Amino acid sequence: MLSDIKHKVENLKGKKIKVFVDVGRNKSEIYEGVVLNTYKNVWTLKTATDVKSFGYCDILINSVVISS
């Protein structure tokens, strides 16, 4: 299951995506950017201002949602 998520994120490398992040207490953040790199446990997103990193398990538990 986690390996499927990792493979899907690897296929998005270099593509522009939108990421919805649930930060708790009914708050969320939205980031737009390009998937920069994929590593063993995390992947990075380059936005206009900085670089954010997310774990594959965050996608698994739906605290991070990716849309194209």
N, CA, C and O atoms as a Tripos MOL2 file, in Angstrom:
@<TRIPOS>MOLECULE
protein
  272   271    68     0     0
PROTEIN
NO_CHARGES

@<TRIPOS>ATOM
      1 N           0.8270   -1.1880    0.0000 N.3       1 MET1
      2 CA          0.0000    0.0000    0.0000 C.3       1 MET1
      3 C           0.8740    1.2560    0.0000 C.2       1 MET1
      4 O           0.6860    2.1470   -0.8290 O.2       1 MET1
      5 N           1.8070    1.3240    0.9100 N.am      2 LEU2
      6 CA          2.6960    2.4810    0.9800 C.3       2 LEU2
      7 C           3.6050    2.5560   -0.2470 C.2       2 LEU2
      8 O           3.9310    3.6460   -0.7180 O.2       2 LEU2
      9 N           4.0080    1.4020   -0.7590 N.am      3 SER3
     10 CA          4.8540    1.3830   -1.9590 C.3       3 SER3
     11 C           4.0850    1.8810   -3.1790 C.2       3 SER3
     12 O           4.6790    2.4920   -4.0680 O.2       3 SER3
     13 N           2.7710    1.6320   -3.2400 N.am      4 ASP4
     14 CA          1.9450    2.1610   -4.3330 C.3       4 ASP4
     15 C           1.8930    3.6780   -4.2900 C.2       4 ASP4
     16 O           1.9840    4.3380   -5.3250 O.2       4 ASP4
     17 N           1.7480    4.2300   -3.0950 N.am      5 ILE5
     18 CA          1.7140    5.6820   -2.9280 C.3       5 ILE5
     19 C           3.0530    6.2840   -3.3410 C.2       5 ILE5
     20 O           3.0970    7.3030   -4.0290 O.2       5 ILE5
     21 N           4.1380    5.6540   -2.9210 N.am      6 LYS6
     22 CA          5.4740    6.1470   -3.2630 C.3       6 LYS6
     23 C           5.6710    6.1400   -4.7740 C.2       6 LYS6
     24 O           6.2270    7.0860   -5.3310 O.2       6 LYS6
     25 N           5.2240    5.0900   -5.4330 N.am      7 HIS7
     26 CA          5.3600    4.9860   -6.8840 C.3       7 HIS7
     27 C           4.5390    6.0800   -7.5910 C.2       7 HIS7
     28 O           5.0020    6.6570   -8.5750 O.2       7 HIS7
     29 N           3.3360    6.3620   -7.0990 N.am      8 LYS8
     30 CA          2.5010    7.4080   -7.6980 C.3       8 LYS8
     31 C           3.1220    8.7860   -7.5300 C.2       8 LYS8
     32 O           3.0640    9.6080   -8.4450 O.2       8 LYS8
     33 N           3.7150    9.0460   -6.3700 N.am      9 VAL9
     34 CA          4.3780   10.3340   -6.1450 C.3       9 VAL9
     35 C           5.6170   10.4440   -7.0310 C.2       9 VAL9
     36 O           5.9080   11.5180   -7.5560 O.2       9 VAL9
     37 N           6.3460    9.3460   -7.2000 N.am     10 GLU10
     38 CA          7.5180    9.3570   -8.0850 C.3      10 GLU10
     39 C           7.1160    9.6910   -9.5170 C.2      10 GLU10
     40 O           7.8680   10.3600  -10.2270 O.2      10 GLU10
     41 N           5.9510    9.2410   -9.9500 N.am     11 ASN11
     42 CA          5.4660    9.5470  -11.2960 C.3      11 ASN11
     43 C           5.0860   11.0180  -11.4490 C.2      11 ASN11
     44 O           5.0330   11.5280  -12.5680 O.2      11 ASN11
     45 N           4.8230   11.7010  -10.3440 N.am     12 LEU12
     46 CA          4.4860   13.1280  -10.3800 C.3      12 LEU12
     47 C           5.7190   14.0240  -10.3200 C.2      12 LEU12
     48 O           5.5880   15.2470  -10.3810 O.2      12 LEU12
     49 N           6.8890   13.4570  -10.2040 N.am     13 LYS13
     50 CA          8.1240   14.2280  -10.0720 C.3      13 LYS13
     51 C           8.2910   15.1640  -11.2730 C.2      13 LYS13
     52 O           8.2540   14.7290  -12.4240 O.2      13 LYS13
     53 N           8.4750   16.4460  -10.9850 N.am     14 GLY14
     54 CA          8.6410   17.4460  -12.0340 C.3      14 GLY14
     55 C           7.3380   18.0450  -12.5290 C.2      14 GLY14
     56 O           7.3570   18.9510  -13.3620 O.2      14 GLY14
     57 N           6.2090   17.5590  -12.0380 N.am     15 LYS15
     58 CA          4.9020   18.0500  -12.4720 C.3      15 LYS15
     59 C           4.3150   18.9960  -11.4340 C.2      15 LYS15
     60 O           4.5820   18.8700  -10.2390 O.2      15 LYS15
     61 N           3.5150   19.9390  -11.9050 N.am     16 LYS16
     62 CA          2.8760   20.9010  -11.0170 C.3      16 LYS16
     63 C           1.6260   20.2720  -10.4100 C.2      16 LYS16
     64 O           0.7850   19.7230  -11.1230 O.2      16 LYS16
     65 N           1.5140   20.3590   -9.0820 N.am     17 ILE17
     66 CA          0.3700   19.7830   -8.3820 C.3      17 ILE17
     67 C          -0.1280   20.7590   -7.3160 C.2      17 ILE17
     68 O           0.5180   21.7620   -7.0120 O.2      17 ILE17
     69 N          -1.2790   20.4410   -6.7680 N.am     18 LYS18
     70 CA         -1.8490   21.1760   -5.6520 C.3      18 LYS18
     71 C          -1.9730   20.2030   -4.4900 C.2      18 LYS18
     72 O          -2.4390   19.0770   -4.6650 O.2      18 LYS18
     73 N          -1.5550   20.6340   -3.2990 N.am     19 VAL19
     74 CA         -1.5480   19.7740   -2.1190 C.3      19 VAL19
     75 C          -2.4130   20.4090   -1.0340 C.2      19 VAL19
     76 O          -2.2080   21.5630   -0.6590 O.2      19 VAL19
     77 N          -3.3790   19.6410   -0.5370 N.am     20 PHE20
     78 CA         -4.2270   20.0680    0.5690 C.3      20 PHE20
     79 C          -3.7340   19.3660    1.8280 C.2      20 PHE20
     80 O          -3.6690   18.1380    1.8710 O.2      20 PHE20
     81 N          -3.3860   20.1420    2.8540 N.am     21 VAL21
     82 CA         -2.8150   19.5900    4.0760 C.3      21 VAL21
     83 C          -3.7450   19.8920    5.2440 C.2      21 VAL21
     84 O          -4.0850   21.0480    5.4930 O.2      21 VAL21
     85 N          -4.1520   18.8480    5.9560 N.am     22 ASP22
     86 CA         -4.9530   19.0000    7.1690 C.3      22 ASP22
     87 C          -3.9930   19.1960    8.3340 C.2      22 ASP22
     88 O          -3.2410   18.2880    8.6870 O.2      22 ASP22
     89 N          -4.0230   20.3930    8.9320 N.am     23 VAL23
     90 CA         -3.1000   20.6840   10.0320 C.3      23 VAL23
     91 C          -3.7640   20.5580   11.3960 C.2      23 VAL23
     92 O          -3.1540   20.8980   12.4100 O.2      23 VAL23
     93 N          -4.9880   20.0800   11.4390 N.am     24 GLY24
     94 CA         -5.6690   19.8370   12.7030 C.3      24 GLY24
     95 C          -6.5680   20.9680   13.1320 C.2      24 GLY24
     96 O          -6.4520   22.0960   12.6530 O.2      24 GLY24
     97 N          -7.4750   20.6460   14.0540 N.am     25 ARG25
     98 CA         -8.4290   21.6110   14.6070 C.3      25 ARG25
     99 C          -9.1870   22.3690   13.5220 C.2      25 ARG25
    100 O          -9.3230   23.5910   13.5800 O.2      25 ARG25
    101 N          -9.6790   21.6210   12.5280 N.am     26 ASN26
    102 CA        -10.4610   22.1590   11.4180 C.3      26 ASN26
    103 C          -9.7100   23.2210   10.6170 C.2      26 ASN26
    104 O         -10.3250   24.1360   10.0700 O.2      26 ASN26
    105 N          -8.4010   23.1030   10.5470 N.am     27 LYS27
    106 CA         -7.5790   24.0190    9.7670 C.3      27 LYS27
    107 C          -6.8920   23.2410    8.6590 C.2      27 LYS27
    108 O          -6.5110   22.0840    8.8330 O.2      27 LYS27
    109 N          -6.7420   23.8980    7.5200 N.am     28 SER28
    110 CA         -6.0370   23.2690    6.4150 C.3      28 SER28
    111 C          -5.2340   24.3210    5.6640 C.2      28 SER28
    112 O          -5.5180   25.5170    5.7430 O.2      28 SER28
    113 N          -4.2390   23.8590    4.9450 N.am     29 GLU29
    114 CA         -3.3910   24.7100    4.1310 C.3      29 GLU29
    115 C          -3.3420   24.1300    2.7290 C.2      29 GLU29
    116 O          -3.4350   22.9170    2.5450 O.2      29 GLU29
    117 N          -3.1950   25.0030    1.7420 N.am     30 ILE30
    118 CA         -3.1150   24.5840    0.3470 C.3      30 ILE30
    119 C          -1.7960   25.0880   -0.2210 C.2      30 ILE30
    120 O          -1.4530   26.2610   -0.0700 O.2      30 ILE30
    121 N          -1.0640   24.1980   -0.8720 N.am     31 TYR31
    122 CA          0.1970   24.5580   -1.5140 C.3      31 TYR31
    123 C           0.1280   24.1690   -2.9810 C.2      31 TYR31
    124 O          -0.4050   23.1170   -3.3320 O.2      31 TYR31
    125 N           0.6740   25.0320   -3.8360 N.am     32 GLU32
    126 CA          0.8310   24.7160   -5.2530 C.3      32 GLU32
    127 C           2.3110   24.7170   -5.5570 C.2      32 GLU32
    128 O           3.0440   25.6090   -5.1310 O.2      32 GLU32
    129 N           2.7450   23.7170   -6.2910 N.am     33 GLY33
    130 CA          4.1610   23.6580   -6.6210 C.3      33 GLY33
    131 C           4.4980   22.4380   -7.4530 C.2      33 GLY33
    132 O           3.6210   21.7730   -8.0060 O.2      33 GLY33
    133 N           5.7770   22.1640   -7.5290 N.am     34 VAL34
    134 CA          6.3150   21.0690   -8.3320 C.3      34 VAL34
    135 C           6.9650   20.0590   -7.4030 C.2      34 VAL34
    136 O           7.6870   20.4290   -6.4770 O.2      34 VAL34
    137 N           6.7060   18.7810   -7.6530 N.am     35 VAL35
    138 CA          7.3490   17.7240   -6.8710 C.3      35 VAL35
    139 C           8.8360   17.7540   -7.2040 C.2      35 VAL35
    140 O           9.2330   17.5110   -8.3440 O.2      35 VAL35
    141 N           9.6490   18.0530   -6.2000 N.am     36 LEU36
    142 CA         11.0790   18.2630   -6.4100 C.3      36 LEU36
    143 C          11.8430   16.9450   -6.3680 C.2      36 LEU36
    144 O          12.5440   16.6040   -7.3210 O.2      36 LEU36
    145 N          11.7140   16.2080   -5.2790 N.am     37 ASN37
    146 CA         12.4420   14.9490   -5.0940 C.3      37 ASN37
    147 C          11.6050   13.9670   -4.3000 C.2      37 ASN37
    148 O          10.7040   14.3430   -3.5500 O.2      37 ASN37
    149 N          11.9310   12.6930   -4.4860 N.am     38 THR38
    150 CA         11.3340   11.6490   -3.6660 C.3      38 THR38
    151 C          12.4690   10.9010   -2.9750 C.2      38 THR38
    152 O          13.4760   10.5570   -3.5940 O.2      38 THR38
    153 N          12.2870   10.6590   -1.6960 N.am     39 TYR39
    154 CA         13.2800    9.9580   -0.8970 C.3      39 TYR39
    155 C          12.6330    8.7100   -0.2960 C.2      39 TYR39
    156 O          11.4850    8.3930   -0.6060 O.2      39 TYR39
    157 N          13.3590    8.0170    0.5480 N.am     40 LYS40
    158 CA         12.8770    6.7640    1.1270 C.3      40 LYS40
    159 C          11.5850    6.9560    1.9190 C.2      40 LYS40
    160 O          10.6450    6.1800    1.7520 O.2      40 LYS40
    161 N          11.5220    7.9720    2.7750 N.am     41 ASN41
    162 CA         10.3570    8.1570    3.6440 C.3      41 ASN41
    163 C           9.5920    9.4470    3.3990 C.2      41 ASN41
    164 O           8.4650    9.5860    3.8750 O.2      41 ASN41
    165 N          10.1700   10.3910    2.6740 N.am     42 VAL42
    166 CA          9.5240   11.6850    2.4420 C.3      42 VAL42
    167 C           9.6590   12.0990    0.9780 C.2      42 VAL42
    168 O          10.4570   11.5440    0.2240 O.2      42 VAL42
    169 N           8.8540   13.0900    0.6030 N.am     43 TRP43
    170 CA          8.9840   13.7190   -0.7090 C.3      43 TRP43
    171 C           8.8790   15.2250   -0.5210 C.2      43 TRP43
    172 O           8.2820   15.6980    0.4460 O.2      43 TRP43
    173 N           9.4660   15.9800   -1.4550 N.am     44 THR44
    174 CA          9.5250   17.4190   -1.3040 C.3      44 THR44
    175 C           8.7420   18.1090   -2.4100 C.2      44 THR44
    176 O           8.6660   17.6310   -3.5420 O.2      44 THR44
    177 N           8.1650   19.2460   -2.0480 N.am     45 LEU45
    178 CA          7.3770   20.0690   -2.9680 C.3      45 LEU45
    179 C           7.9840   21.4600   -2.9830 C.2      45 LEU45
    180 O           8.1200   22.0940   -1.9370 O.2      45 LEU45
    181 N           8.3510   21.9380   -4.1680 N.am     46 LYS46
    182 CA          8.9110   23.2850   -4.2940 C.3      46 LYS46
    183 C           7.7800   24.2400   -4.6380 C.2      46 LYS46
    184 O           7.1850   24.1540   -5.7120 O.2      46 LYS46
    185 N           7.4900   25.1540   -3.7150 N.am     47 THR47
    186 CA          6.4770   26.1810   -3.9380 C.3      47 THR47
    187 C           7.1780   27.4480   -4.4360 C.2      47 THR47
    188 O           8.3910   27.4560   -4.6470 O.2      47 THR47
    189 N           6.4010   28.5120   -4.6220 N.am     48 ALA48
    190 CA          6.9720   29.7700   -5.1070 C.3      48 ALA48
    191 C           7.9390   30.3730   -4.0920 C.2      48 ALA48
    192 O           8.8760   31.0750   -4.4720 O.2      48 ALA48
    193 N           7.7210   30.1070   -2.8100 N.am     49 THR49
    194 CA          8.5370   30.7580   -1.7860 C.3      49 THR49
    195 C           9.5050   29.8360   -1.0550 C.2      49 THR49
    196 O          10.5500   30.2960   -0.5970 O.2      49 THR49
    197 N           9.1870   28.5360   -0.9320 N.am     50 ASP50
    198 CA         10.0640   27.6390   -0.1870 C.3      50 ASP50
    199 C           9.8550   26.1900   -0.6020 C.2      50 ASP50
    200 O           9.1560   25.8980   -1.5730 O.2      50 ASP50
    201 N          10.4760   25.2870    0.1540 N.am     51 VAL51
    202 CA         10.3650   23.8500   -0.1130 C.3      51 VAL51
    203 C           9.6980   23.1950    1.0950 C.2      51 VAL51
    204 O          10.1320   23.3910    2.2300 O.2      51 VAL51
    205 N           8.6540   22.4240    0.8510 N.am     52 LYS52
    206 CA          7.9290   21.7080    1.8960 C.3      52 LYS52
    207 C           8.2040   20.2140    1.7370 C.2      52 LYS52
    208 O           8.4150   19.7310    0.6240 O.2      52 LYS52
    209 N           8.2010   19.4930    2.8460 N.am     53 SER53
    210 CA          8.3780   18.0440    2.7690 C.3      53 SER53
    211 C           7.2030   17.3480    3.4460 C.2      53 SER53
    212 O           6.6560   17.8270    4.4400 O.2      53 SER53
    213 N           6.8340   16.2110    2.8820 N.am     54 PHE54
    214 CA          5.7070   15.4270    3.3660 C.3      54 PHE54
    215 C           6.0980   13.9620    3.3780 C.2      54 PHE54
    216 O           6.9460   13.5280    2.5980 O.2      54 PHE54
    217 N           5.4760   13.2070    4.2640 N.am     55 GLY55
    218 CA          5.7030   11.7740    4.3220 C.3      55 GLY55
    219 C           4.6630   11.0270    3.5020 C.2      55 GLY55
    220 O           3.5480   11.5110    3.3080 O.2      55 GLY55
    221 N           5.0290    9.8600    3.0270 N.am     56 TYR56
    222 CA          4.0830    9.0400    2.2690 C.3      56 TYR56
    223 C           2.9410    8.5700    3.1610 C.2      56 TYR56
    224 O           1.8160    8.3990    2.6910 O.2      56 TYR56
    225 N           3.2210    8.3630    4.4390 N.am     57 CYS57
    226 CA          2.1890    7.9180    5.3700 C.3      57 CYS57
    227 C           1.1180    8.9950    5.5660 C.2      57 CYS57
    228 O          -0.0220    8.6710    5.9000 O.2      57 CYS57
    229 N           1.4680   10.2850    5.3620 N.am     58 ASP58
    230 CA          0.4770   11.3620    5.4550 C.3      58 ASP58
    231 C          -0.6020   11.2090    4.3890 C.2      58 ASP58
    232 O          -1.7690   11.5160    4.6300 O.2      58 ASP58
    233 N          -0.2090   10.7350    3.2120 N.am     59 ILE59
    234 CA         -1.1740   10.4850    2.1430 C.3      59 ILE59
    235 C          -2.0440    9.2910    2.5120 C.2      59 ILE59
    236 O          -3.2490    9.2890    2.2590 O.2      59 ILE59
    237 N          -1.4300    8.2810    3.1090 N.am     60 LEU60
    238 CA         -2.1450    7.0700    3.5000 C.3      60 LEU60
    239 C          -3.2500    7.3620    4.5070 C.2      60 LEU60
    240 O          -4.3320    6.7810    4.4220 O.2      60 LEU60
    241 N          -2.9900    8.2550    5.4600 N.am     61 ILE61
    242 CA         -3.9880    8.5590    6.4890 C.3      61 ILE61
    243 C          -4.8490    9.7780    6.1350 C.2      61 ILE61
    244 O          -5.6050   10.2760    6.9690 O.2      61 ILE61
    245 N          -4.7240   10.2450    4.9040 N.am     62 ASN62
    246 CA         -5.5350   11.3590    4.3620 C.3      62 ASN62
    247 C          -5.3060   12.6940    5.0570 C.2      62 ASN62
    248 O          -6.2100   13.5300    5.0660 O.2      62 ASN62
    249 N          -4.1450   12.9240    5.6340 N.am     63 SER63
    250 CA         -3.8750   14.2620    6.1410 C.3      63 SER63
    251 C          -3.2370   15.1250    5.0430 C.2      63 SER63
    252 O          -3.1490   16.3460    5.1750 O.2      63 SER63
    253 N          -2.7950   14.4750    3.9580 N.am     64 VAL64
    254 CA         -2.3140   15.1720    2.7600 C.3      64 VAL64
    255 C          -3.0400   14.5880    1.5580 C.2      64 VAL64
    256 O          -3.0710   13.3740    1.3580 O.2      64 VAL64
    257 N          -3.6260   15.4810    0.7590 N.am     65 VAL65
    258 CA         -4.3450   15.0640   -0.4520 C.3      65 VAL65
    259 C          -3.7370   15.7830   -1.6340 C.2      65 VAL65
    260 O          -3.5690   17.0020   -1.6020 O.2      65 VAL65
    261 N          -3.4020   15.0370   -2.6880 N.am     66 ILE66
    262 CA         -2.7930   15.5930   -3.8900 C.3      66 ILE66
    263 C          -3.8310   15.6780   -4.9970 C.2      66 ILE66
    264 O          -4.5950   14.7380   -5.2200 O.2      66 ILE66
    265 N          -3.8520   16.8180   -5.6940 N.am     67 SER67
    266 CA         -4.6800   16.9400   -6.8840 C.3      67 SER67
    267 C          -3.8470   17.5910   -7.9810 C.2      67 SER67
    268 O          -2.9320   18.3690   -7.7070 O.2      67 SER67
    269 N          -4.1720   17.2660   -9.2060 N.am     68 SER68
    270 CA         -3.3810   17.7750  -10.3390 C.3      68 SER68
    271 C          -3.8270   19.1290  -10.7910 C.2      68 SER68
    272 O          -3.2590   19.6840  -11.7320 O.2      68 SER68
@<TRIPOS>BOND
     1     1     2 1
     2     2     3 1
     3     3     4 2
     4     3     5 am
     5     5     6 1
     6     6     7 1
     7     7     8 2
     8     7     9 am
     9     9    10 1
    10    10    11 1
    11    11    12 2
    12    11    13 am
    13    13    14 1
    14    14    15 1
    15    15    16 2
    16    15    17 am
    17    17    18 1
    18    18    19 1
    19    19    20 2
    20    19    21 am
    21    21    22 1
    22    22    23 1
    23    23    24 2
    24    23    25 am
    25    25    26 1
    26    26    27 1
    27    27    28 2
    28    27    29 am
    29    29    30 1
    30    30    31 1
    31    31    32 2
    32    31    33 am
    33    33    34 1
    34    34    35 1
    35    35    36 2
    36    35    37 am
    37    37    38 1
    38    38    39 1
    39    39    40 2
    40    39    41 am
    41    41    42 1
    42    42    43 1
    43    43    44 2
    44    43    45 am
    45    45    46 1
    46    46    47 1
    47    47    48 2
    48    47    49 am
    49    49    50 1
    50    50    51 1
    51    51    52 2
    52    51    53 am
    53    53    54 1
    54    54    55 1
    55    55    56 2
    56    55    57 am
    57    57    58 1
    58    58    59 1
    59    59    60 2
    60    59    61 am
    61    61    62 1
    62    62    63 1
    63    63    64 2
    64    63    65 am
    65    65    66 1
    66    66    67 1
    67    67    68 2
    68    67    69 am
    69    69    70 1
    70    70    71 1
    71    71    72 2
    72    71    73 am
    73    73    74 1
    74    74    75 1
    75    75    76 2
    76    75    77 am
    77    77    78 1
    78    78    79 1
    79    79    80 2
    80    79    81 am
    81    81    82 1
    82    82    83 1
    83    83    84 2
    84    83    85 am
    85    85    86 1
    86    86    87 1
    87    87    88 2
    88    87    89 am
    89    89    90 1
    90    90    91 1
    91    91    92 2
    92    91    93 am
    93    93    94 1
    94    94    95 1
    95    95    96 2
    96    95    97 am
    97    97    98 1
    98    98    99 1
    99    99   100 2
   100    99   101 am
   101   101   102 1
   102   102   103 1
   103   103   104 2
   104   103   105 am
   105   105   106 1
   106   106   107 1
   107   107   108 2
   108   107   109 am
   109   109   110 1
   110   110   111 1
   111   111   112 2
   112   111   113 am
   113   113   114 1
   114   114   115 1
   115   115   116 2
   116   115   117 am
   117   117   118 1
   118   118   119 1
   119   119   120 2
   120   119   121 am
   121   121   122 1
   122   122   123 1
   123   123   124 2
   124   123   125 am
   125   125   126 1
   126   126   127 1
   127   127   128 2
   128   127   129 am
   129   129   130 1
   130   130   131 1
   131   131   132 2
   132   131   133 am
   133   133   134 1
   134   134   135 1
   135   135   136 2
   136   135   137 am
   137   137   138 1
   138   138   139 1
   139   139   140 2
   140   139   141 am
   141   141   142 1
   142   142   143 1
   143   143   144 2
   144   143   145 am
   145   145   146 1
   146   146   147 1
   147   147   148 2
   148   147   149 am
   149   149   150 1
   150   150   151 1
   151   151   152 2
   152   151   153 am
   153   153   154 1
   154   154   155 1
   155   155   156 2
   156   155   157 am
   157   157   158 1
   158   158   159 1
   159   159   160 2
   160   159   161 am
   161   161   162 1
   162   162   163 1
   163   163   164 2
   164   163   165 am
   165   165   166 1
   166   166   167 1
   167   167   168 2
   168   167   169 am
   169   169   170 1
   170   170   171 1
   171   171   172 2
   172   171   173 am
   173   173   174 1
   174   174   175 1
   175   175   176 2
   176   175   177 am
   177   177   178 1
   178   178   179 1
   179   179   180 2
   180   179   181 am
   181   181   182 1
   182   182   183 1
   183   183   184 2
   184   183   185 am
   185   185   186 1
   186   186   187 1
   187   187   188 2
   188   187   189 am
   189   189   190 1
   190   190   191 1
   191   191   192 2
   192   191   193 am
   193   193   194 1
   194   194   195 1
   195   195   196 2
   196   195   197 am
   197   197   198 1
   198   198   199 1
   199   199   200 2
   200   199   201 am
   201   201   202 1
   202   202   203 1
   203   203   204 2
   204   203   205 am
   205   205   206 1
   206   206   207 1
   207   207   208 2
   208   207   209 am
   209   209   210 1
   210   210   211 1
   211   211   212 2
   212   211   213 am
   213   213   214 1
   214   214   215 1
   215   215   216 2
   216   215   217 am
   217   217   218 1
   218   218   219 1
   219   219   220 2
   220   219   221 am
   221   221   222 1
   222   222   223 1
   223   223   224 2
   224   223   225 am
   225   225   226 1
   226   226   227 1
   227   227   228 2
   228   227   229 am
   229   229   230 1
   230   230   231 1
   231   231   232 2
   232   231   233 am
   233   233   234 1
   234   234   235 1
   235   235   236 2
   236   235   237 am
   237   237   238 1
   238   238   239 1
   239   239   240 2
   240   239   241 am
   241   241   242 1
   242   242   243 1
   243   243   244 2
   244   243   245 am
   245   245   246 1
   246   246   247 1
   247   247   248 2
   248   247   249 am
   249   249   250 1
   250   250   251 1
   251   251   252 2
   252   251   253 am
   253   253   254 1
   254   254   255 1
   255   255   256 2
   256   255   257 am
   257   257   258 1
   258   258   259 1
   259   259   260 2
   260   259   261 am
   261   261   262 1
   262   262   263 1
   263   263   264 2
   264   263   265 am
   265   265   266 1
   266   266   267 1
   267   267   268 2
   268   267   269 am
   269   269   270 1
   270   270   271 1
   271   271   272 2
@<TRIPOS>SUBSTRUCTURE
     1 MET1         2 RESIDUE 1 A MET
     2 LEU2         6 RESIDUE 1 A LEU
     3 SER3        10 RESIDUE 1 A SER
     4 ASP4        14 RESIDUE 1 A ASP
     5 ILE5        18 RESIDUE 1 A ILE
     6 LYS6        22 RESIDUE 1 A LYS
     7 HIS7        26 RESIDUE 1 A HIS
     8 LYS8        30 RESIDUE 1 A LYS
     9 VAL9        34 RESIDUE 1 A VAL
    10 GLU10       38 RESIDUE 1 A GLU
    11 ASN11       42 RESIDUE 1 A ASN
    12 LEU12       46 RESIDUE 1 A LEU
    13 LYS13       50 RESIDUE 1 A LYS
    14 GLY14       54 RESIDUE 1 A GLY
    15 LYS15       58 RESIDUE 1 A LYS
    16 LYS16       62 RESIDUE 1 A LYS
    17 ILE17       66 RESIDUE 1 A ILE
    18 LYS18       70 RESIDUE 1 A LYS
    19 VAL19       74 RESIDUE 1 A VAL
    20 PHE20       78 RESIDUE 1 A PHE
    21 VAL21       82 RESIDUE 1 A VAL
    22 ASP22       86 RESIDUE 1 A ASP
    23 VAL23       90 RESIDUE 1 A VAL
    24 GLY24       94 RESIDUE 1 A GLY
    25 ARG25       98 RESIDUE 1 A ARG
    26 ASN26      102 RESIDUE 1 A ASN
    27 LYS27      106 RESIDUE 1 A LYS
    28 SER28      110 RESIDUE 1 A SER
    29 GLU29      114 RESIDUE 1 A GLU
    30 ILE30      118 RESIDUE 1 A ILE
    31 TYR31      122 RESIDUE 1 A TYR
    32 GLU32      126 RESIDUE 1 A GLU
    33 GLY33      130 RESIDUE 1 A GLY
    34 VAL34      134 RESIDUE 1 A VAL
    35 VAL35      138 RESIDUE 1 A VAL
    36 LEU36      142 RESIDUE 1 A LEU
    37 ASN37      146 RESIDUE 1 A ASN
    38 THR38      150 RESIDUE 1 A THR
    39 TYR39      154 RESIDUE 1 A TYR
    40 LYS40      158 RESIDUE 1 A LYS
    41 ASN41      162 RESIDUE 1 A ASN
    42 VAL42      166 RESIDUE 1 A VAL
    43 TRP43      170 RESIDUE 1 A TRP
    44 THR44      174 RESIDUE 1 A THR
    45 LEU45      178 RESIDUE 1 A LEU
    46 LYS46      182 RESIDUE 1 A LYS
    47 THR47      186 RESIDUE 1 A THR
    48 ALA48      190 RESIDUE 1 A ALA
    49 THR49      194 RESIDUE 1 A THR
    50 ASP50      198 RESIDUE 1 A ASP
    51 VAL51      202 RESIDUE 1 A VAL
    52 LYS52      206 RESIDUE 1 A LYS
    53 SER53      210 RESIDUE 1 A SER
    54 PHE54      214 RESIDUE 1 A PHE
    55 GLY55      218 RESIDUE 1 A GLY
    56 TYR56      222 RESIDUE 1 A TYR
    57 CYS57      226 RESIDUE 1 A CYS
    58 ASP58      230 RESIDUE 1 A ASP
    59 ILE59      234 RESIDUE 1 A ILE
    60 LEU60      238 RESIDUE 1 A LEU
    61 ILE61      242 RESIDUE 1 A ILE
    62 ASN62      246 RESIDUE 1 A ASN
    63 SER63      250 RESIDUE 1 A SER
    64 VAL64      254 RESIDUE 1 A VAL
    65 VAL65      258 RESIDUE 1 A VAL
    66 ILE66      262 RESIDUE 1 A ILE
    67 SER67      266 RESIDUE 1 A SER
    68 SER68      270 RESIDUE 1 A SER
